């Protein structure tokens, strides 16, 4: 049997590795590293290792975060050119802004093919012209914009401008229909206010009839909540009347002062309905006046602070919605819009929390 000997010759340059082509890189990729998954999930590498190896000692919520991060990194690999760049611009109180920042982290861990960058401004410290300029400047560089803001001509104008250059804008939680935005995603705020009216109407004894309404700057969601609340009290609980309307600025300290002045002048109301933020300021006033356990207190948005107020009995009900689910729905809607798919914006359910079901 004869064998042929094949000889090849090479020089030193043949040892230099040529750059890998995109198709070669894709075929050789074996998935994200533990450190990459840990960074996206917001946990330590050891936790990721336990989850991937299905070991015990990891909470279910943490396990879900790790799996979501793995899915997102796997899906997004090699698709950087098509990853949506979404900007969130949010003006509200400190606690709500923090809740939305957490929602952004969740969406960036779990929603594939998109990255959300958030900008947050305190309403009490905001200049409308500056916020509108940020909306235009950041929005023009994005694939889509999500806005949480009060009614203001400058904001409406900025949104119209973004829409005119083909940037879809979704209003979240509170709507701005005059801006001609692309969509609103959130719950029915008129219905949410009606729920508050039902809760207070059933909780307050008939011999007690004064209800205090707390509100702030003109967010449309607050106006719609108030309308729904007034309708229910007027039609279903006519023995209850709104005694006064305290206007604050979503800052706990200011809200505390306004509520204290009301109580000092009028006595404690049978119930307080807060359509705005700064639940903590109202709670502080009720506690200072010694009526926290006697006054029915209903507010909005389940956060770490309102959760504590529920647990200690200062708040009776918190009407809320799923921040993360709404933001994820907005991101997906923008993605479909960019691909030419017309879909109905999602309406999120109204959630009612007590001290017995306030897990975040």
Buried (B, 14 or more C-beta within 10 A) or exposed (E): EEEEEEEEEEEEEEEEEEEEEEEEEEEEEEEBEBEBBBBBBBBEBEBBBBBEEEEEEBEEEBBBBBBBBBBBBEEBEEEEEEBBEBBBBBBBBBBBBBBBBBBBBBBBBBBBBBBBBBBBBBBBEBEBEEBBEBBBEBBEEBBBBBBBBBBBEBBBBBBBBBBEEEBBBBBBBBBBEEBEBBBBBBBBBBBBBBBBBBBBBEBBEEEBBBBBBBBBBEBBBBBBBBBBBBBBBEEEBEEBEBBEEBEBBBBBEBBBBBBBEBBEEEEBBBBBBBBBBBBBBBBBBBBEBEBBEEBBBBBBBBBEBBBBBBEEEBBBBBBBBBBBBBBBBBBBBBBEBBEEEEEEBBBBEBBBBEBEEBEE
